[in-house]
């Protein structure tokens, strides 16, 4: 039974997982190598909880109660008593594998490991762990507090008990579980990212402008965000990383990342998090950059 949750990585996904876990009564240990990132994450969690109270009329005392359940550390030793650790580092396989090797030095034998990878093979990542039978994919959607879905992905060696326990954890957080097979990008990103990549090709080839493409999908397909707006929200580096996984692992040219997406990432134009992507976010109203 899960009582204490560790979260590795204090970025957008990591602090979201910490937020919902603490809000649903779990003790949470948030770990990151950067103290400034931990401080920022705790500020964002607090503001997110306050918005939640204001929007849903919840007890204001919930904010302090949830924050009291969160501790933060730059030391992996802090997760030694955790029952489940959710890795939420950048979508980089080498980095994730290093984290799983390090976790083996600190986790208790019965602890489970969930990876929040959005595209990488669970079976392959599990080989860097000391417990492939207790290793699983827990792909939360972004932003975690608002999105209701969690993809649960079993690796080849994932045990039935691990699957059941981690599904129960996701459901306690108020999420709906979608079970996905261990194929590149799973369900959501296998469908979503090629659409975004095609939107970038549509821009690259001059078929439509940034605003034309986004307006067309919002009004023509009833999408809440246009694909280029969504790419900026996700992060263009993450979009590119997922497309590269699809292209490399499936060896199908239809997943070739658009050269324009590659150029934007090379320029450091990664979307909202850097203030510039397909839109410039330096003013109150985002302005297309192309």
Beta strands, then each sheet from edge to edge (+ up, - down):
strand 1: 4-8
strand 2: 27-31
strand 3: 70-73
strand 4: 84-87
strand 5: 112-115
strand 6: 135-140
strand 7: 149-154
strand 8: 176-180
strand 9: 279-280
strand 10: 287-288
sheet 1: 3+ 2+ 1+ 4+ 5+ 6+ 7- 8-
sheet 2: 9+ 10-
end
